[in-house]
Amino acid sequence: MNNQELLTAACPVIGDLGASFYFIPETGAVGKELGMGGMEFYVLGRAGTLGNTTPSAVAAAFGYFKPAFLGKVWGDAAAKCDPRKAGAAHLECCANLGRAKFSSLPNLEAFVDALETVNNAADPDGLALYAAMKGEALVSDLPGRALQLIALLREFRGSAHLVALRAVGLPSMVAHSIKRPDMWKSFGYTEEEMPAPNDSNKKKLDEAEKITDVIVEPAYAVLSESQRSALVDGLAAAKAALKS
């Protein structure tokens, strides 16, 4: 498969699977042990690798969320737990779900090798959240490492997407109203704040998606034909395993 076919097959699945551990009961239990609620652990855990930074920096790294909402959650959570500690615990929750679901995946070693190859080739310049997470040590066991790498590649594309939105001049708030109108309020906005996207906005979002592909393509382009198959087949198997 060519590069575009690979991105089309892999990236949407990575986007879904990379978030699969965020709000499961097991992750919530770890957050509770650290004194946080589910949303607090999600925000502090996901952004914890940035260290003790400012709410505005977290909002910029996440995008899509209402900055004031995200900033309050970050502030409340950071008062309860050190961000780096929360970040490490969050990544461990990711590994634990991988261990629970991926131990019997076929060709797991080849799948992890393909994920690792993309992550190693990915350029973190300008991608703050991905760069911070990429600097963290991952677990050594294959099932746990597999889901951690998927989560990292999700952040890779997500961070690149925010750059692409800036390039086309589309606020992430407007992009959110187009892509996830059903999740509008859960991202901190009120119904009254929801914009009415027009055709120009939608065209800009389409252009941003293409630019996102341009940004991430070089990392996927390094894969050999066998690695491409291992990645796509492994993602399909991982998706099925997480549903079981």
C-alpha positions in Angstrom: 0.0 0.0 0.0 1.2 3.5 -0.7 1.7 6.2 2.1 -1.8 7.7 1.8 -3.5 4.3 1.9 -1.5 3.5 4.9 -2.5 6.7 6.7 -6.1 6.2 5.8 -6.1 2.7 7.1 -4.0 3.3 10.3 -4.6 6.8 11.7 -8.3 6.7 12.4 -7.9 3.4 14.3 -4.9 4.8 16.2 -7.0 7.8 17.1 -9.7 5.5 18.6 -7.5 2.9 20.3 -5.1 5.5 21.7 -7.9 6.9 23.9 -9.3 3.6 24.9 -7.8 3.7 28.5 -8.8 7.2 29.4 -12.1 6.7 31.2 -12.3 2.9 31.9 -13.0 1.9 35.5 -9.4 0.7 36.1 -8.0 4.1 35.1 -10.5 5.9 37.2 -9.5 3.8 40.2 -5.9 4.8 39.9 -6.9 8.4 39.6 -9.0 8.1 42.7 -6.0 6.6 44.6 -4.2 9.8 43.7 -7.0 11.9 44.9 -8.5 12.9 41.6 -11.8 12.5 39.8 -12.0 11.0 36.3 -11.7 14.3 34.3 -9.0 15.5 36.6 -6.9 12.4 36.1 -7.5 12.6 32.3 -6.2 16.1 32.1 -3.4 16.0 34.6 -2.4 12.5 33.5 -2.4 13.2 29.8 -0.6 16.5 30.1 1.5 15.5 33.2 4.5 14.8 31.0 4.7 18.6 30.4 5.6 19.1 34.0 4.3 21.8 36.3 3.3 24.2 33.6 0.6 26.8 33.2 -3.1 26.2 32.4 -2.8 28.2 29.2 0.1 25.9 28.0 -2.1 22.8 28.7 -5.0 24.3 26.8 -2.7 25.1 23.9 -1.3 21.6 23.9 -4.8 20.0 24.0 -6.7 22.2 21.7 -10.5 21.7 21.1 -11.4 22.2 24.8 -12.6 25.5 26.2 -9.4 26.9 27.7 -11.0 28.2 30.9 -12.6 24.9 31.6 -9.4 22.9 30.9 -7.4 25.4 33.0 -9.7 25.0 36.0 -9.5 21.2 35.8 -5.7 21.3 35.5 -5.4 23.7 38.4 -7.7 21.7 40.7 -5.9 18.4 39.8 -2.4 19.9 40.1 -3.2 21.0 43.6 -3.8 17.3 44.5 -1.0 15.5 42.7 2.4 16.3 41.1 1.9 16.5 37.3 4.8 14.2 36.5 3.6 11.6 38.9 0.2 11.7 37.4 1.7 11.5 33.9 3.6 8.4 34.8 0.6 6.8 36.4 -1.5 7.6 33.4 1.0 5.9 31.0 1.0 2.9 33.3 -2.8 2.7 33.1 -2.4 2.6 29.3 0.1 -0.3 29.6 -2.1 -2.2 32.0 -5.0 -2.2 29.5 -2.6 -3.4 26.8 -1.5 -6.2 29.1 -5.1 -7.1 29.8 -6.1 -7.2 26.1 -3.1 -7.7 23.8 -1.3 -10.7 25.3 -2.7 -13.0 22.7 -2.5 -10.8 19.7 -1.0 -12.6 16.6 2.4 -11.3 15.4 2.6 -9.0 18.4 6.4 -8.6 18.1 6.1 -7.4 14.4 3.2 -5.1 15.4 5.2 -3.4 18.1 8.2 -3.2 15.8 6.1 -1.3 13.3 4.7 1.0 15.9 8.2 1.6 17.3 9.6 2.4 13.9 7.0 5.1 13.2 7.5 6.6 16.7 11.2 6.7 16.3 10.9 8.4 12.9 8.4 10.9 14.1 9.7 14.5 14.3 8.4 16.1 17.5 9.4 19.7 16.5 6.5 22.1 17.3 4.4 19.3 18.8 4.6 20.0 22.5 2.4 17.3 24.0 3.8 14.6 21.7 7.3 15.7 22.4 6.8 15.6 26.1 5.2 12.1 26.0 7.9 10.8 23.6 10.5 11.6 26.2 9.0 9.2 28.7 10.3 5.7 29.3 7.9 3.0 28.0 7.3 -0.4 29.5 9.4 -3.3 28.1 6.6 -6.0 27.8 5.1 -6.2 24.4 1.4 -6.0 25.2 1.8 -2.9 27.5 4.2 -1.3 25.1 1.9 -1.8 22.2 -0.9 0.3 23.6 1.5 2.9 24.9 3.0 3.3 21.4 -0.5 3.6 20.0 -1.3 6.3 22.5 1.9 8.1 21.6 1.1 8.0 17.9 -2.4 9.3 18.7 -0.7 12.3 20.3 1.6 12.7 17.3 -1.2 13.1 14.9 -3.3 15.2 17.4 -0.5 17.6 17.9 0.2 17.8 14.2 -3.5 18.5 13.6 -3.4 21.6 15.9 -0.5 22.9 13.8 -2.5 22.3 10.6 -5.5 24.1 12.0 -3.3 27.2 12.7 -2.0 26.9 9.1 -5.4 27.2 7.6 -6.7 29.8 10.1 -9.4 27.6 11.6 -9.9 27.9 15.4 -10.0 24.6 17.1 -13.3 25.6 18.7 -14.9 25.8 15.3 -13.2 22.5 14.2 -14.6 20.9 17.3 -18.1 22.0 16.5 -17.8 20.3 13.1 -16.1 17.1 14.1 -17.6 16.4 17.5 -20.9 18.3 17.9 -22.2 15.5 20.2 -19.3 16.1 22.6 -19.6 19.9 22.6 -20.7 20.3 26.2 -18.3 17.7 27.6 -15.4 19.9 26.3 -16.5 22.7 28.6 -18.6 24.8 26.2 -22.2 25.9 26.6 -24.8 25.4 24.0 -24.9 29.2 23.4 -21.2 29.2 22.6 -21.6 26.7 19.7 -20.8 28.3 16.4 -22.7 27.6 13.2 -19.9 26.3 10.8 -20.2 27.4 7.2 -18.9 25.8 4.0 -15.7 27.8 4.3 -15.0 26.4 7.7 -15.6 22.9 6.5 -13.3 23.4 3.6 -10.6 24.7 5.9 -11.0 21.6 8.1 -10.6 19.3 5.1 -7.5 21.2 4.1 -6.2 20.9 7.7 -6.7 17.1 7.6 -4.6 17.0 4.4 -1.9 19.1 6.0 -1.9 16.8 9.0 -1.3 13.9 6.7 1.7 15.9 5.2 3.1 16.4 8.7 2.9 12.8 9.8 3.5 11.0 6.5 7.3 11.0 6.7 7.2 8.9 9.9 5.0 6.3 8.3 6.8 6.4 5.0 9.9 4.7 6.5 7.9 1.4 7.0 8.7 -1.5 4.7 5.9 -3.3 3.0 5.9 -6.1 5.6 5.9 -3.5 8.4 2.9 -1.7 6.8 1.0 -5.0 6.8 2.0 -5.7 10.4 0.8 -2.3 11.5 -2.6 -2.4 9.7 -3.3 -6.0 10.6 -2.1 -5.5 14.2 -4.4 -2.5 14.6 -7.4 -4.5 13.3 -6.5 -7.3 15.8 -6.0 -4.8 18.6 -9.4 -3.1 17.9 -11.1 -6.5 18.1 -9.3 -7.4 21.3 -10.3 -4.2 23.0 -14.0 -4.9 22.1 -13.8 -8.4 23.6 
